[in-house]
Amino acid sequence: MAAKSRMLLLLLAHLVSSALLIDVTQIIVNPKHGSVVGVFQASLSGDYAFNASVARDVCEQLGVGMANKAQLNKALALGFETCRFGWTDEQVAVIPRILPKDTCGKGRVGLITWRTLPSYKFDVYCFNSTDYEAHMNTEHEYPSTAVIPTARTSGARTSGAHPKLAKPTRSASRDDPQSTSSSLPHYTPEKDTPESQAFSNTSPNTAVGLIALLTTLFAFLLLAVAAVCYFKKNRVGRWKKSQEKETIETEVCGKTRKESESEVQNDVSVTIKLENEKIS
């Protein structure tokens, strides 16, 4: 009985001392600011530092709880991946991976699990329920917004800040027996709604078609005006020529008639004169 009590006291002392030795300001978080649907990674610079019980204490000192595998799967679906094992609430070490990499979980993808003794040291995955609720409210307000992980961007969208965490130190890249850590970029893509996509796709085509239609109509209008002017000009020219011809013919006829009358008068005068001479 005394031996059991001593072991319990030693275990309790170990847990308390481990918790007291943790300096919150030295904890590195990934993503640096915020989380992915509430999930983020906490670690110390260098090698793995937390066994299963200390890992839980770390999250509690940050004012949050440990993430479970279901929550990590949701974060993984939204682009969250790391290259280091971390404890979960089920006391299982996991690595969330989107892209295969030999130095991260031996090239496997998905939520890679490692069931081992709770005394083994890893990082820890924490869960911030406040960030998760904020994310869900944002999804309800903007349902078209989505995060699509790609080969170049496998980081995660962040929301909010970690509580009780004063300036986190740099995110380091460290080696371990199974994997190395990777610093993830913040990734917040915005997907257009179907209406805006349709508008953006059709507006340039509509504008080009409208310009082409107006240009064609203007060209036809110019041709019509030119044709009308041409026909009017030809018609006026023909009318003037006809008038000039009629005037000339009238003048010629008038002159011919006067000349004929003058000749007749002259002939009559000559005839009368000859007759008078004969009588005389």
C-alpha positions in Angstrom: 0.0 0.0 0.0 2.8 2.3 0.9 4.6 1.5 -2.4 1.5 2.3 -4.4 1.0 5.6 -2.6 4.7 6.5 -3.2 4.3 5.7 -6.9 1.1 7.9 -7.1 2.9 10.7 -5.4 5.9 10.4 -7.7 3.6 10.4 -10.7 1.7 13.4 -9.5 5.0 15.2 -8.7 6.2 14.4 -12.2 3.1 15.8 -13.8 3.1 18.9 -11.7 6.8 19.5 -12.4 6.4 18.9 -16.1 3.5 21.4 -16.2 5.5 24.0 -14.2 8.5 23.6 -16.5 6.5 24.5 -19.6 7.1 28.1 -20.6 4.0 29.2 -22.6 5.9 31.9 -24.4 8.3 29.3 -25.9 5.5 27.3 -27.5 5.4 27.3 -31.3 2.0 27.1 -32.9 1.1 26.1 -36.4 -0.6 28.0 -38.0 1.1 31.0 -36.4 -2.1 33.0 -36.1 -5.5 31.3 -35.6 -6.4 27.8 -36.5 -8.1 25.6 -39.0 -11.7 25.0 -37.9 -10.3 25.3 -34.3 -7.3 22.9 -34.8 -3.7 24.0 -34.4 -0.3 22.3 -33.6 1.7 23.2 -30.5 5.3 22.3 -30.1 8.7 23.4 -28.7 11.7 24.3 -30.7 13.9 21.2 -31.2 12.9 17.6 -30.6 9.6 16.3 -29.5 8.9 17.5 -25.9 5.4 16.3 -24.7 4.2 13.0 -23.5 0.5 12.3 -23.6 -0.2 13.9 -20.2 2.0 16.9 -20.6 0.5 17.5 -24.1 -2.9 17.8 -22.5 -1.5 20.3 -19.9 0.0 22.4 -22.8 -3.4 22.8 -24.5 -5.0 23.6 -21.1 -2.4 26.3 -20.4 -3.2 27.8 -23.7 -6.8 28.0 -22.7 -8.0 25.3 -25.1 -8.5 21.5 -25.2 -6.9 18.7 -27.1 -8.1 18.0 -30.6 -9.5 14.6 -31.4 -9.1 12.6 -34.7 -12.5 13.7 -36.0 -11.6 17.4 -35.6 -8.3 16.8 -37.3 -9.9 15.1 -40.2 -12.1 18.2 -40.7 -9.0 20.4 -40.6 -7.2 18.1 -43.0 -10.1 18.4 -45.5 -9.7 22.2 -45.4 -5.9 22.1 -46.2 -4.3 21.6 -42.8 -1.2 19.4 -42.9 2.1 19.1 -40.9 5.2 17.0 -40.9 5.4 16.1 -37.2 3.5 13.6 -35.0 1.3 15.1 -32.3 -0.9 13.8 -29.5 -4.6 13.8 -29.9 -7.4 13.5 -27.2 -7.5 9.7 -27.8 -3.8 9.5 -26.8 -2.9 8.5 -30.4 -0.1 10.3 -32.3 -1.1 11.5 -35.7 0.3 13.4 -38.8 -2.3 15.1 -41.1 -0.9 14.9 -44.6 -2.3 16.0 -48.0 0.7 15.6 -50.2 2.9 12.5 -50.1 6.4 13.1 -48.8 9.0 10.5 -47.8 10.2 12.4 -44.7 6.6 12.9 -43.5 4.9 9.8 -42.4 6.8 7.6 -44.8 5.1 9.1 -47.9 1.6 8.3 -46.8 -1.4 10.7 -46.9 -4.5 11.3 -44.9 -4.5 11.2 -41.1 -1.5 9.0 -40.4 -1.8 7.4 -36.9 0.8 5.9 -34.6 -0.5 4.0 -31.6 2.3 3.9 -29.0 2.9 4.3 -25.3 1.7 7.5 -23.6 5.2 8.1 -22.3 6.5 8.7 -25.8 7.1 12.4 -26.6 5.5 14.2 -29.5 3.9 17.5 -30.3 0.3 18.1 -29.5 -2.8 19.1 -31.5 -5.1 21.5 -29.7 -8.7 22.5 -30.4 -10.0 26.1 -29.9 -13.8 25.9 -29.7 -14.2 29.6 -30.1 -12.3 29.5 -33.5 -14.5 26.6 -34.5 -17.7 28.4 -33.8 -16.5 31.5 -35.6 -15.6 29.4 -38.6 -19.1 27.8 -38.6 -20.8 31.2 -38.4 -18.7 32.4 -41.3 -19.7 29.3 -43.3 -23.3 30.0 -42.7 -23.0 33.7 -43.7 -20.8 32.9 -46.8 -21.6 29.3 -47.9 -19.8 29.8 -51.2 -16.4 30.3 -49.5 -14.3 27.1 -49.6 -10.7 26.1 -49.1 -9.3 23.8 -51.8 -5.8 22.4 -50.9 -3.4 22.2 -53.9 0.1 21.1 -54.6 1.4 24.6 -54.1 -0.8 25.7 -51.2 -1.4 23.1 -48.5 -1.7 25.7 -45.7 -4.8 26.5 -43.9 -7.3 29.3 -43.4 -7.0 30.8 -39.9 -9.5 32.6 -37.7 -9.0 34.3 -34.4 -5.9 34.1 -32.2 -4.7 31.6 -29.6 -5.7 32.6 -26.1 -3.1 33.0 -23.4 -0.3 33.0 -25.9 2.0 36.0 -25.9 4.3 36.4 -28.9 4.9 32.9 -30.3 8.4 32.1 -31.4 9.3 31.3 -35.0 8.0 28.2 -36.6 11.0 25.9 -36.8 11.9 23.0 -39.1 13.1 20.0 -37.1 14.0 16.4 -37.7 12.7 13.4 -35.8 12.7 9.5 -36.4 9.7 9.6 -38.6 9.3 13.1 -40.0 10.3 16.7 -40.2 8.1 19.7 -39.6 7.0 22.1 -42.3 6.0 25.7 -42.0 2.6 26.2 -43.6 1.5 29.3 -45.4 -1.8 31.0 -44.6 -4.3 30.1 -47.3 -7.6 31.9 -47.6 -9.0 31.5 -51.2 -12.3 33.0 -52.1 -14.5 31.2 -54.5 -16.8 33.2 -56.7 -20.5 32.5 -56.6 -22.0 30.9 -59.7 -23.8 34.2 -60.5 -20.6 36.3 -60.4 -18.8 33.6 -62.4 -21.5 33.7 -65.1 -21.4 37.5 -65.1 -17.7 37.7 -65.4 -17.7 35.0 -68.2 -20.5 36.5 -70.3 -19.9 40.3 -69.9 -16.9 40.6 -72.2 -18.6 38.5 -74.9 -21.8 40.5 -74.6 -19.8 43.8 -74.9 -17.9 42.6 -78.0 -21.1 41.4 -79.7 -22.8 44.7 -78.9 -19.9 46.7 -80.3 -19.8 44.6 -83.5 -23.6 45.0 -84.0 -23.4 48.8 -83.6 -20.5 49.0 -86.0 -22.4 47.0 -88.6 -25.5 49.1 -88.3 -23.5 52.3 -88.6 -21.8 51.0 -91.7 -25.1 50.1 -93.3 -26.5 53.5 -92.4 -23.5 55.2 -94.1 -23.9 53.1 -97.2 -27.6 54.0 -97.4 -26.9 57.7 -97.0 -24.2 57.5 -99.7 -26.6 55.7 -102.1 -29.3 58.2 -101.6 -27.0 61.1 -102.2 -25.6 59.4 -105.3 -29.0 58.9 -106.8 -30.2 62.4 -106.0 -27.1 63.9 -107.5 -27.5 61.9 -110.7 -31.2 62.7 -110.9 -30.5 66.5 -110.5 -27.8 66.3 -113.2 -30.1 64.5 -115.7 -32.9 67.1 -115.0 -30.5 70.0 -115.6 -29.3 68.5 -118.9 -32.9 67.9 -120.0 -33.8 71.5 -119.2 -30.8 72.8 -121.1 -31.6 70.7 -124.1 -35.2 71.9 -124.1 -34.1 75.5 -123.8 -31.7 75.1 -126.7 -34.3 73.5 -128.9 -36.8 76.2 -128.0 -34.3 78.9 -128.9 -33.5 77.1 -132.2 -37.1 76.7 -133.1 -37.8 80.4 -132.3 -34.9 81.6 -134.5 -35.9 79.3 -137.3 -39.5 80.6 -137.2 -38.4 84.2 -137.2 -36.1 83.7 -140.1 -38.8 81.9 -142.0 -41.3 84.8 -141.4 -38.6 87.3 -142.4 -37.9 85.5 -145.6 -41.6 85.3 -146.5 -42.0 89.0 -145.8 -39.0 89.7 -148.0 -40.4 87.6 -150.8 -43.8 89.3 -150.6 -42.1 92.7 -150.7 -40.0 91.8 -153.7 -43.1 90.4 -155.5 -45.1 93.6 -154.8 -42.2 95.8 -155.9 -41.9 93.9 -159.2 -45.6 94.1 -159.9 -45.5 97.9 -159.3 -42.6 98.3 -161.6 -44.4 96.4 -164.3 -47.5 98.5 -164.0 -45.5 101.7 -164.2 
